[in-house]
């Protein structure tokens, strides 16, 4: 449980009373009660209001806000306000603003505009966090601390360049080790002094963001910037913990955000929280995968849905309304996949600047007689009735998919073999194949324990980190099924090729070696032809594309071959018996039906069966708590759907019996409670 003061699914969101006059606050209180709001996130961007100059702090408005909310039955998620520094700070200390990718010095403006390696910024942020923690350490309204907001963005200032050199010295120890790791004899890049190293940007090694001459340099810079921003977070975290060691601390992550390695951040968040903003056309399974990834950051611990819009967003190219029922449906999708909170940005809609058209519980009209408010109030009442029934429930998945930000960076930075290889897309293909078959999945990191799973899938494991190959071998030898794909086992953690034949350190486990890698144009396809009339659900021929590894079987059995081009007849799907288990290699990027057949068969072989029988557009997953099992049925279709399952239970939301069958309303939700 996040905090025992509020033992239910928290319901609320970002609240900015400082943007309004006091006469509006009483109306906020009234409408929060009507909507069932019990948590408000305050002080997210109020640094300038709290600290009008270097020596002055004014907490009067925040005191009044927290006291008023608590009197009205609303707890607070208290932010530190350090997501945007005050204008006076930028004017007096220009070093606190960032230098951009093109080498241009920023002035004051926007947000997330602070140089994370500025000692001045860090000093002021630490001081503010400490003063807030000391002031509100005993306030009964405070449930959780929210440090800064949506960390991100890189800096290319002199301060960051100096810090990068220090970071490299700590990582490599000597210039000889660094030169070897970066392969600097290429293009005459040997470094003889740490001061010769400059940041990789448009002025040096990079262009167009992810295109670089030196992958090792650019990869380490991304690690460094993720660590730099994490240090900023930890400075505030440690300062707050001095005063409130018993109160959890978090910051809001952004799902698949590419710039930070969230697995490295996760140990320093007492609870994971994240902001979920899919578009109307975002695949439902991609949102589900992202929820599962956020849950996986702390080995399955439930997370906070910190932000979602009640209806409309403001920053996407096309900002569609959430259709009636969708806000509730997507809120329960988060709960189904591990969220113990449902929170919004924002509670009252702003009237000026760039977020004035971002949706809110209280719209510009200012009263409760709107569709959005009615839906929010209904959901608030429903969550109140659920109470704490679902809190702390886990997934119980037996299948895991590996996700690694550093591997993603390395693939993005790779010069070849194709710009059409997208790491997230390939991971999602494997996830989607299981999602469509209603088979639960855990998203895990490469450092996580594999032993608790029957099947582990590692799509496009281009970078093999130290020790992983041995851990994968041990998992498989003990009876596990390991699956990996084309363009795997190519490089080490420094993006240096492992010589001796691809897939490098995975060669023994997989029982194959790859001679060449063919890149196909987007409109070109090859075929996966299953041998000997088929194997289980796999049979006939399937399309494939993007990349094709030209592999040779050593100890592996060939299950399917390419159907055309000069490498027709070469293996493209193999399985290698390894100890008590087996290791599969998918040498190309296949069509969806192939993955559904392959993964469905592998799951069946392990006794992992679909949770339900249901038409397309129905999502099913499970949370487990003690002896209780909660089967979530979410119908994303605009018409009702009949779902069949192997348990007899009761729908927690309606109270209706569900004896192995249920009709889920259009865009409806059911939570079937049953014993394990």
C-alpha positions in Angstrom: 0.0 0.0 0.0 1.4 3.4 -1.0 0.3 5.1 2.3 -2.0 3.5 4.9 -3.7 6.9 5.5 -5.8 6.3 2.4 -6.3 2.5 2.0 -8.1 2.6 -1.4 -7.4 3.4 -5.0 -6.5 7.0 -4.9 -8.5 9.4 -7.1 -7.5 12.9 -8.0 -4.9 14.7 -10.0 -2.9 17.9 -10.5 -4.4 21.0 -8.9 -3.1 24.6 -9.5 -5.1 26.9 -7.2 -2.4 29.5 -7.6 -3.7 30.1 -11.1 -7.0 31.2 -9.7 -8.5 33.8 -7.3 -9.6 32.7 -3.8 -13.3 33.0 -4.7 -12.9 30.0 -7.0 -11.4 27.8 -4.3 -14.7 27.2 -2.5 -16.2 26.0 -5.7 -13.3 23.7 -6.2 -13.9 22.2 -2.8 -17.6 21.6 -3.6 -16.9 20.0 -7.0 -14.1 17.8 -5.7 -16.6 16.4 -3.2 -19.1 15.8 -5.9 -16.5 14.0 -8.1 -15.1 11.8 -5.2 -11.6 13.4 -5.5 -9.5 12.4 -2.5 -5.9 13.3 -3.6 -4.7 16.6 -5.2 -1.1 17.0 -6.5 -0.1 20.6 -5.6 3.0 22.8 -6.0 4.3 21.2 -9.3 5.4 24.5 -10.9 5.3 27.0 -8.1 8.9 27.6 -7.3 8.7 31.2 -8.5 5.7 31.9 -6.3 7.3 30.3 -3.2 10.7 31.9 -3.7 10.4 35.4 -5.1 14.2 36.0 -4.7 17.3 34.3 -3.5 16.8 34.9 0.2 13.0 34.9 0.6 10.5 32.0 0.9 6.8 32.5 1.2 4.7 29.4 2.0 1.5 31.2 3.0 -0.6 30.3 -0.1 0.6 26.7 0.1 -0.2 26.5 3.8 -3.7 27.7 3.0 -4.1 25.3 0.1 -3.0 22.2 2.0 -5.1 23.1 5.1 -8.2 23.8 3.0 -7.9 20.6 1.0 -7.5 18.5 4.1 -10.5 20.2 5.8 -12.5 19.2 2.7 -11.4 15.5 2.9 -8.7 15.7 0.2 -5.1 14.5 0.8 -2.1 15.9 -1.1 0.6 14.6 -3.3 3.1 17.4 -2.5 5.5 18.3 -5.3 8.8 20.1 -4.8 8.1 22.6 -7.6 11.6 22.3 -9.0 10.5 21.4 -12.6 11.0 25.0 -13.7 13.4 27.5 -12.0 12.3 31.1 -11.4 13.2 33.9 -13.8 15.3 35.7 -11.2 17.6 32.7 -11.0 18.2 32.6 -14.7 19.0 36.3 -14.7 21.3 36.3 -11.8 22.9 32.9 -12.5 22.9 32.3 -16.3 24.6 28.9 -15.8 21.3 27.4 -14.6 19.8 27.5 -18.2 20.7 24.8 -20.7 22.7 24.7 -23.9 20.8 23.0 -26.6 21.9 20.3 -29.1 23.0 22.9 -31.6 25.3 24.6 -29.0 23.0 27.6 -28.4 22.7 29.0 -24.9 19.1 29.1 -23.7 17.5 32.0 -22.0 14.7 31.8 -19.4 11.5 30.2 -20.8 9.5 27.1 -21.0 10.0 24.4 -18.4 12.5 21.6 -17.8 14.9 24.4 -18.7 17.5 23.8 -15.9 21.0 22.6 -16.5 21.1 19.4 -14.4 24.9 19.8 -13.9 24.7 23.3 -12.6 25.9 23.5 -9.0 23.8 26.6 -8.5 20.6 24.9 -9.7 21.3 21.9 -7.5 22.0 24.1 -4.5 18.7 26.0 -4.8 16.7 22.8 -5.6 18.1 21.0 -2.5 17.3 24.0 -0.3 13.7 24.2 -1.5 13.1 20.5 -1.1 14.5 20.6 2.4 12.4 23.6 3.5 9.2 22.0 2.1 10.0 18.7 3.9 10.8 20.5 7.2 7.6 22.6 7.0 5.2 19.9 6.1 6.8 16.8 7.7 4.0 16.5 10.3 1.0 17.6 8.2 -1.6 14.9 8.1 -2.6 15.7 4.5 0.7 14.7 3.0 0.5 11.2 1.5 3.5 11.2 -0.9 6.2 13.5 -2.2 6.5 14.3 -5.9 10.0 15.5 -6.9 10.2 17.9 -9.8 8.1 16.8 -12.9 8.7 14.6 -16.0 12.4 14.7 -16.0 14.0 14.8 -19.4 16.0 16.7 -22.0 19.8 16.8 -22.5 22.2 19.6 -21.8 25.4 20.5 -23.7 26.8 23.2 -21.5 30.4 23.6 -20.3 29.3 22.4 -16.8 27.9 19.2 -18.4 31.0 18.7 -20.5 33.2 18.9 -17.4 30.9 16.6 -15.5 30.9 14.1 -18.4 34.7 13.9 -18.2 34.5 13.2 -14.5 31.8 10.6 -15.1 34.1 8.9 -17.7 37.0 8.8 -15.4 34.9 7.1 -12.8 33.6 4.6 -15.4 36.9 3.7 -17.2 39.7 4.8 -14.8 42.2 5.4 -17.5 42.3 6.9 -21.0 43.7 3.7 -22.3 40.6 1.8 -21.2 38.4 4.5 -22.6 40.2 4.5 -25.9 39.8 0.8 -26.2 36.1 0.9 -25.2 35.3 3.6 -27.8 37.6 2.1 -30.5 39.1 5.5 -30.9 41.8 4.4 -33.4 39.0 4.7 -35.9 39.2 8.1 -37.7 42.1 9.2 -35.6 40.1 9.8 -32.4 42.7 8.6 -29.8 42.5 10.8 -26.7 45.7 11.7 -24.7 44.1 14.1 -22.2 40.6 14.0 -20.6 40.2 17.7 -21.6 40.2 16.7 -25.3 36.8 14.9 -24.9 33.9 17.0 -25.9 30.1 16.3 -25.8 28.6 14.6 -28.9 26.2 17.0 -30.5 25.6 18.9 -33.7 29.0 20.6 -33.2 31.0 17.4 -32.9 30.0 13.8 -33.5 26.2 13.8 -34.1 23.6 15.1 -36.5 19.8 14.7 -36.6 19.6 13.6 -33.0 20.5 9.9 -33.2 23.0 9.8 -36.0 26.6 9.7 -34.9 30.1 8.9 -36.0 31.0 7.3 -32.8 28.4 5.1 -31.2 30.5 4.5 -28.0 30.8 8.2 -27.3 27.1 8.9 -27.9 26.0 5.8 -26.0 28.0 6.9 -22.9 26.7 10.4 -23.2 23.1 9.1 -22.9 24.1 7.1 -19.9 25.7 10.1 -18.4 22.7 12.4 -19.0 20.3 9.9 -17.5 22.6 9.6 -14.5 22.9 13.4 -14.2 19.2 13.9 -14.1 18.9 11.0 -11.6 21.5 12.8 -9.4 19.3 15.9 -9.4 16.3 13.8 -8.3 18.3 12.0 -5.6 19.6 15.3 -4.2 16.0 16.3 -3.5 15.0 12.7 -2.5 17.8 12.5 0.2 17.0 15.9 1.5 13.3 15.0 1.9 14.1 11.7 3.6 16.0 13.5 6.3 12.7 15.0 7.5 10.1 12.5 6.4 11.7 9.0 6.2 8.2 7.4 6.6 6.6 9.2 3.6 7.1 7.7 0.1 8.8 9.7 -2.6 8.3 9.5 -6.4 8.5 11.4 -9.6 6.4 11.0 -12.7 7.9 9.0 -15.5 6.7 9.0 -19.1 6.4 5.3 -20.1 8.5 4.6 -23.2 10.3 8.0 -23.1 13.6 7.4 -24.8 16.1 9.6 -23.0 16.2 8.1 -19.5 17.0 4.6 -18.4 14.1 4.0 -16.1 15.4 0.7 -14.8 18.4 2.7 -13.3 16.0 5.2 -11.8 13.5 2.7 -10.3 15.5 1.8 -7.1 15.2 5.4 -6.0 11.5 5.7 -6.4 9.6 4.4 -3.5 6.7 3.8 -5.9 6.8 4.1 -9.6 4.4 6.7 -11.1 3.9 7.6 -14.7 1.8 9.8 -17.1 -0.3 8.0 -19.7 -1.3 10.0 -22.8 -2.3 7.7 -25.6 -3.9 9.1 -28.8 -7.3 7.9 -30.0 -5.4 5.7 -32.5 -2.7 4.3 -30.2 -2.9 0.5 -30.2 -4.5 -0.6 -27.0 -1.8 -3.3 -26.6 0.9 -0.6 -26.8 -0.7 1.2 -23.8 -1.0 -2.1 -22.0 2.6 -2.9 -22.7 3.7 0.4 -21.3 1.7 -0.1 -18.1 3.3 -3.5 -17.8 6.7 -1.9 -18.3 6.1 0.6 -15.6 5.0 -2.2 -13.3 8.1 -4.2 -14.2 10.5 -1.4 -13.1 10.2 -2.5 -9.5 9.7 -6.3 -10.1 5.9 -6.2 -10.3 5.2 -3.7 -7.5 2.0 -1.8 -8.1 2.4 1.7 -9.5 0.7 5.1 -9.6 -1.1 6.4 -12.6 -0.1 10.0 -11.9 -1.5 11.7 -14.9 -4.0 11.1 -17.7 -6.5 13.4 -19.3 -10.2 13.2 -18.4 -10.8 13.7 -22.1 -8.8 15.9 -24.4 -5.1 16.6 -24.7 -3.5 19.8 -26.1 -0.1 18.9 -27.4 -0.7 16.1 -30.0 -1.1 16.9 -33.7 -4.8 15.9 -33.4 -6.4 16.1 -29.9 -9.5 14.0 -30.1 -12.1 13.8 -27.3 -12.2 10.5 -25.3 -15.5 9.0 -26.4 -18.1 8.3 -23.7 -16.9 5.5 -21.5 -13.3 5.6 -22.7 -12.0 7.5 -19.8 -13.4 4.9 -17.4 -12.2 2.1 -19.6 -8.6 3.4 -19.9 -8.5 4.1 -16.2 -9.4 0.5 -15.4 -6.9 -0.7 -18.0 -4.2 1.0 -15.8 -5.7 -0.6 -12.6 -5.9 -4.0 -14.4 -2.1 -3.8 -15.1 -1.0 -2.7 -11.7 -2.1 0.9 -10.9 -3.2 1.6 -7.4 -4.2 5.2 -8.2 -6.3 6.9 -10.9 -5.2 10.5 -11.3 -5.6 13.3 -13.9 -3.9 16.2 -15.3 -5.8 18.4 -14.5 -8.5 19.0 -11.9 -9.5 22.5 -13.1 -8.7 23.7 -16.7 -6.2 26.5 -17.0 -7.3 29.7 -18.7 -4.0 30.8 -20.3 -0.8 29.6 -21.9 -0.2 26.4 -23.7 -2.3 24.0 -21.5 -5.6 26.0 -21.6 -7.0 23.4 -24.1 -5.9 20.4 -22.1 -8.9 18.7 -20.6 -9.8 18.8 -16.9 -12.4 17.4 -14.5 -13.7 21.0 -14.1 -14.0 22.5 -17.6 -14.0 26.2 -18.5 -17.7 26.4 -18.1 -17.0 26.0 -14.4 -19.9 23.8 -13.3 -20.7 20.1 -12.9 -23.2 19.8 -15.7 -20.8 18.4 -18.3 -20.3 15.0 -19.8 -16.7 14.8 -18.6 -17.6 15.8 -15.0 -20.4 13.3 -14.8 -18.1 10.5 -16.0 -15.4 11.5 -13.5 -17.9 11.6 -10.7 -19.3 8.2 -11.6 -15.8 6.7 -11.6 -15.0 8.4 -8.3 -18.0 6.8 -6.7 -17.2 3.4 -8.2 -13.6 3.5 -6.9 -14.9 4.5 -3.5 -17.1 1.4 -3.5 -14.1 -0.8 -4.5 -12.2 0.5 -1.5 -8.9 -1.4 -1.0 -10.0 -4.7 -2.5 -7.4 -4.5 -5.3 -4.5 -2.8 -3.5 -1.1 -4.5 -3.7 -2.4 -7.3 -6.1 0.3 -8.6 -8.4 0.3 -10.0 -12.0 1.3 -13.7 -11.6 2.5 -13.8 -15.2 4.6 -16.8 -16.4 5.9 -15.1 -19.5 8.4 -12.2 -19.5 9.7 -9.9 -22.2 13.0 -8.1 -21.8 13.2 -4.3 -22.3 16.5 -2.4 -22.1 16.9 1.3 -22.6 20.7 1.0 -23.3 20.0 -1.6 -25.9 17.4 0.8 -27.4 20.0 3.6 -27.5 22.5 1.4 -29.2 20.1 0.3 -31.9 18.9 3.9 -32.5 22.5 5.0 -32.8 23.6 2.2 -35.1 24.9 3.1 -38.5 23.1 0.4 -40.4 21.9 -2.0 -41.4 18.5 -0.2 -41.7 16.8 2.9 -40.5 13.5 1.0 -40.4 14.5 -1.2 -37.4 12.7 0.3 -34.4 13.3 -1.4 -31.1 10.0 -0.5 -29.5 8.1 -1.7 -32.5 9.8 -5.1 -32.5 9.2 -5.5 -28.8 5.6 -4.6 -29.2 5.1 -7.2 -32.0 5.9 -9.9 -29.5 3.9 -8.4 -26.7 0.9 -7.9 -29.1 0.9 -11.5 -30.1 0.5 -12.6 -26.5 -2.0 -9.7 -25.7 -4.3 -10.9 -28.5 -4.3 -14.3 -27.0 -5.0 -13.0 -23.5 -1.8 -14.3 -22.1 -0.4 -12.1 -19.3 3.2 -10.8 -19.7 5.7 -9.2 -17.3 8.0 -6.6 -18.8 11.4 -6.9 -17.1 15.0 -5.6 -17.3 18.1 -7.5 -18.3 19.3 -7.4 -14.7 16.1 -9.0 -13.3 15.9 -12.6 -12.2 14.7 -14.9 -14.9 14.0 -17.9 -12.7 10.4 -17.2 -11.9 9.3 -17.5 -15.5 8.6 -20.3 -17.9 9.3 -18.3 -21.1 11.6 -15.3 -21.5 11.6 -13.4 -24.8 14.4 -10.9 -25.7 13.5 -9.2 -29.0 16.4 -7.7 -30.9 18.9 -8.2 -28.1 21.6 -6.3 -30.0 23.7 -5.5 -26.9 24.6 -8.3 -24.6 25.7 -7.0 -21.2 28.3 -8.7 -19.0 26.9 -11.9 -17.4 23.6 -12.0 -19.3 24.5 -14.9 -21.7 25.4 -17.1 -18.7 22.2 -16.2 -16.9 20.2 -17.0 -20.1 22.0 -20.3 -20.4 21.3 -21.2 -16.7 17.6 -20.2 -17.2 17.3 -22.4 -20.3 19.3 -25.3 -18.9 16.9 -25.4 -15.9 13.9 -26.0 -18.2 13.0 -22.5 -19.4 12.2 -21.5 -22.9 14.3 -18.6 -24.2 13.4 -16.7 -27.4 15.4 -14.1 -29.2 15.6 -12.7 -32.6 17.5 -11.3 -35.6 20.2 -8.8 -34.9 20.9 -10.1 -31.4 24.2 -10.8 -29.7 26.0 -8.4 -32.0 27.9 -6.1 -29.6 29.0 -5.7 -26.0 27.9 -2.9 -23.6 30.3 -0.4 -25.3 28.8 -1.2 -28.8 31.9 -3.1 -29.8 31.2 -6.1 -32.0 31.8 -9.5 -30.5 33.9 -11.2 -33.1 33.8 -14.9 -33.9 30.4 -15.0 -35.5 27.0 -13.5 -34.6 25.2 -13.9 -32.3 28.4 -13.6 -30.2 28.0 -14.7 -26.6 24.6 -16.2 -27.4 26.0 -18.6 -30.0 26.4 -21.6 -27.7 22.9 -21.2 -26.3 21.2 -20.8 -29.7 23.2 -23.3 -31.6 23.5 -21.2 -34.7 25.8 -18.6 -36.3 24.9 -15.8 -38.7 27.1 -15.1 -41.7 25.4 -12.0 -43.2 22.4 -9.7 -42.4 20.2 -8.6 -45.3 18.2 -5.4 -45.0 14.9 -5.3 -47.0 13.3 -2.1 -48.3 9.9 -1.5 -46.6 7.9 -2.8 -49.6 10.1 -5.9 -50.0 9.2 -9.2 -48.3 10.6 -12.7 -47.9 8.8 -15.8 -46.6 9.1 -18.0 -43.6 8.4 -21.6 -44.8 7.8 -24.1 -42.1 9.4 -27.5 -42.7 8.0 -31.0 -42.8 4.3 -29.9 -42.9 4.4 -27.9 -39.8 5.2 -28.0 -36.1 2.2 -27.6 -33.7 0.3 -24.4 -34.7 3.1 -23.4 -37.1 2.4 -24.5 -40.7 2.7 -23.2 -44.2 4.2 -19.9 -45.1 4.4 -16.5 -43.5 5.7 -13.1 -44.6 8.7 -11.4 -43.1 10.8 -8.3 -43.7 13.0 -5.5 -42.3 16.1 -7.7 -41.7 17.0 -11.3 -42.5 19.8 -13.0 -40.8 21.6 -15.6 -43.0 22.2 -18.3 -40.4 23.8 -21.7 -40.2 22.5 -24.3 -37.8 25.1 -25.9 -35.6 23.5 -27.8 -32.8 20.0 -26.2 -33.5 17.2 -27.9 -35.3 15.8 -26.0 -38.3 12.1 -25.4 -38.0 11.6 -23.0 -40.9 13.5 -21.7 -43.9 13.5 -18.6 -46.1 11.3 -19.0 -49.2 13.0 -16.7 -51.7 16.0 -14.7 -52.8 19.5 -16.1 -53.0 19.2 -17.4 -49.5 16.1 -19.4 -50.1 16.3 -22.7 -48.1 18.6 -21.2 -45.4 17.2 -21.4 -41.8 15.1 -18.6 -40.5 13.6 -20.3 -37.4 15.6 -22.6 -35.2 15.3 -24.3 -31.8 18.2 -25.6 -29.8 17.8 -28.1 -27.0 19.9 -26.8 -24.1 19.9 -28.7 -20.9 16.3 -29.2 -19.8 15.0 -26.3 -21.9 15.1 -24.9 -25.4 16.3 -21.7 -27.1 14.5 -20.3 -30.1 16.0 -18.0 -32.7 13.7 -16.0 -35.1 16.1 -14.7 -37.8 13.8 -12.1 -39.3 10.9 -9.8 -38.5 7.7 -11.8 -39.1 4.1 -11.0 -39.7 1.7 -11.0 -36.8 0.1 -14.3 -37.5 3.5 -16.1 -37.3 4.2 -14.7 -33.8 0.7 -15.6 -32.6 1.2 -19.1 -33.8 4.7 -19.5 -32.5 4.2 -17.9 -29.1 0.8 -19.5 -28.7 2.4 -22.9 -29.3 5.3 -22.3 -26.9 2.9 -21.2 -24.2 0.7 -24.2 -24.8 3.8 -26.5 -24.5 4.4 -24.9 -21.0 0.7 -25.3 -20.0 0.1 -21.5 -20.2 -3.4 -21.2 -21.6 -5.4 -18.1 -22.6 -7.3 -16.5 -19.8 -10.5 -16.2 -21.8 -12.1 -16.9 -25.1 -13.2 -13.5 -26.5 -13.6 -11.6 -29.8 -11.0 -9.1 -30.9 -10.9 -5.9 -29.1 -11.5 -7.5 -25.7 -8.6 -7.2 -23.2 -8.1 -9.7 -20.4 -5.6 -9.8 -17.6 -5.3 -10.9 -14.0 -4.2 -9.5 -10.7 -3.6 -11.9 -7.8 -3.7 -11.1 -4.1 -3.3 -13.9 -1.6 -5.9 -16.5 -2.5 -7.9 -14.1 -4.5 -7.7 -13.8 -8.3 -9.2 -10.8 -10.1 -9.9 -11.3 -13.8 -10.2 -8.0 -15.6 -12.3 -7.9 -18.8 -12.1 -4.7 -20.8 -14.1 -4.3 -23.9 -12.6 -1.7 -26.3 -15.3 -2.3 -28.9 -18.3 0.0 -29.5 -20.6 -3.0 -29.1 -21.1 -5.6 -26.4 -18.9 -8.7 -26.3 -19.4 -12.2 -24.9 -16.4 -13.6 -23.0 -15.9 -17.1 -21.7 -13.5 -18.1 -19.0 -12.7 -21.1 -16.7 -13.7 -19.6 -13.3 -16.9 -18.9 -11.5 -16.9 -15.6 -9.8 -18.6 -12.3 -9.1 -18.2 -9.0 -10.9 -16.9 -6.5 -8.3 -18.4 -3.6 -10.1 -22.0 -4.7 -10.6 -22.3 -7.5 -8.0 -23.6 -9.9 -10.7 -22.6 -13.6 -10.8 -20.3 -14.6 -13.6 -20.4 -18.4 -14.0 -17.8 -18.8 -16.6 -19.4 -16.4 -19.1 -20.1 -12.7 -19.2 -21.4 -10.2 -21.6 -19.2 -7.1 -21.3 -21.0 -3.9 -22.4 -19.6 -1.7 -25.1 -16.5 0.0 -23.8 -17.3 -1.7 -20.5 -15.4 -3.2 -17.7 -15.9 -6.2 -15.5 -13.7 -7.4 -12.6 -14.4 -11.1 -11.9 -13.4 -12.0 -8.4 -12.6 -15.7 -7.8 -10.4 -17.9 -5.7 -7.1 -19.0 -7.2 
